[in-house]
Amino acid sequence: MLEEWVQHCTYLSTRKASLYSGARKILRGIQLDYVNLDDSLRIEDAGYTKSKLTLLRKLYLHEESRDVALQLWERRCEQGKYGSVGFTTYNHFIKNDPTKKSKRASVMGPCIQSVTLTLLDNGKTAIDVFYRTTELFKKYPADLVFLRDTLLDGFDFELEEMVHHFANVTVHPMYAVTILPHLDDPVRWLEQLKKGDPYFYNWVIKWTARYLCDEHHRGIAKFAQAMRVYKDARERIDEDMQEELAKYLRANHPGHRNAYEGDDGDDE
């Protein structure tokens, strides 16, 4: 699953944007396919700790809906005939008190909307997951781990395919550094990005330089989210690769024309 997620990241990051929201590339009507649910992807691969999974349980695990779906799925499997069951992940509608919330807080309801399992005529199972939105590089891989380990826990199936359907996908340059430890040749990906979307490439260079080049660290020291990404990048990227990337980032940096542009929208 790790390899499939990384492939989706490298492909979608080079696609033409449906629109831009500041530095964030927004892609509309995206579908991503998976063929396995192995344990190759870990929560640590997205720079998180186990506490992230606790938060996701609070936000998305609607136990009553899932428990009913488990019962219906067991019955469906006993019958051995085509059919489907589904459950909602609407365990919250807003994440913050709307009278006290930060302007950056999400108040649009759950990002993951629902999950459907379909028993096919060959005895295998197709899984469909429906999203309002996600952020591709960092937030989404945590969802994948949560889906595998929690939402689908207890369902007995042999996977045929898993398809994720997104109304919107955010590709945020702030988090592009998250996938670099998983790439054999990060510079090659950056060059592909440069050809596919020069505007987004420049933002990826700016943000990644803030994490890997001391002289470009400007502006993020007071921002907790960015500093967590900085710490994770320094810990997970091999030292030799950090040196190679820093050299590339310095050579290709477009310069600073604007002030720090933070995580200013609902991209989870």
Stockholm file with secondary structure:
# STOCKHOLM 1.0

chainA/1-268         MLEEWVQHCTYLSTRKASLYSGARKILRGIQLDYVNLDDSLRIEDAGYTKSKLTLLRKLYLHEESRDVALQLWERRCEQGKYGSVGFTTYNHFIKNDPTKKSKRASVMGPCIQSVTLTLLDNGKTAIDVFYRTTELFKKYPADLVFLRDTLLDGFDFELEEMVHHFANVTVHPMYAVTILPHLDDPVRWLEQLKKGDPYFYNWVIKWTARYLCDEHHRGIAKFAQAMRVYKDARERIDEDMQEELAKYLRANHPGHRNAYEGDDGDDE
#=GR chainA/1-268 SS CHHHHHHHHHHHHTSCCSEEETTEEEEEEEEEEESCCCTTCCGGGGTCCTHHHHHHHHHHCCHHHHHHHHHHHHHHHHHTSSEEEEEECCSCSCSSCTTTCCTTSCCSCCSEEEEEEEECTTSCEEEEEEEEEEETTTHHHHHHHHIIIIITTTCCCCEEEEEEEEEEEEECGGGGGGGGGGCSCHHHHHHHHHHHCHHHHHHHHHHHHHHHCGGGCTTCTTCHHHHHHHHHHHHHSCHHHHHHHHHHHHHHCCCCCSCCCCCCSCCC
#=GC SS_cons         CHHHHHHHHHHHHTSCCSEEETTEEEEEEEEEEESCCCTTCCGGGGTCCTHHHHHHHHHHCCHHHHHHHHHHHHHHHHHTSSEEEEEECCSCSCSSCTTTCCTTSCCSCCSEEEEEEEECTTSCEEEEEEEEEEETTTHHHHHHHHIIIIITTTCCCCEEEEEEEEEEEEECGGGGGGGGGGCSCHHHHHHHHHHHCHHHHHHHHHHHHHHHCGGGCTTCTTCHHHHHHHHHHHHHSCHHHHHHHHHHHHHHCCCCCSCCCCCCSCCC
//
